[in-house]
């Protein structure tokens, strides 16, 4: 996941959520959301699934992966 942070931020903003609210919804910290969006650390697969489920999108969509 090379540039996943921009995608994560995009989906959060599309849902009109701030980092703190999203963190509460998926049971993590605002600091984790910030680190993910700034490409400092990668979210675990369980958090990726939680985010994709919340947004009702696929994991590929979540991270901006395009399959040719």
N, C-alpha and C positions, 0 to 999 in steps of 0.2 A: 504494500500500500504506500505508494510514493507520495502522492499529494492529496491524501484523504482529508486533511484538515479543512481545506476550502469547501469540500463537499459536505462535511459534517456541519460546518457553519451555515452553509447555504440552506440545508434542510431545516436546521433550527430556526433560521430567520423566516423561511417560508411558512413555518408553523406559528410564527409570531410569538416565539418563546425567548426569554432571556436565559442565560446560562444557569442561573440559580434555579429557576423553575424546572428546566429540563433535568437538572441534576436530581431534584426531588422526585420527579416522575419516574426516573429509572434507578433510583436509590444509589446515587454516587455523590461526589462532591462537585461544587462549582469549579474547584481547582482542576479536577480531572477533565471536565468539559473543556476548560481553557487549554490545558496541555494537549488534548487531542486536536483541537482546532488549530493550534499553533505548531502541529507536527513535532511536538517534543517527545511524546510517547504514543504508542498505538493502543487503542482500546482493546480489551480482551474480546474474544469472540462472543462471550455471553453478553457483553454490553452492546456489541454490534447487532446482535439478534434483538436485544431489547429496543434499540433505536429503530431498527428496520420495522419491527412490529408496531411500535408507536406511530411511526410515519406511514405505515401500511405500504411499504415498498420492499423490494428485494435487497439482499445484501449487496449485490452488484450495483444497484442504483445508489445505495447508501454511500458507497465510496467512489462513485463515478466511473466504475469499470465498464468499458464498452467492449462487447464481444463482436468481432467482425463477422 
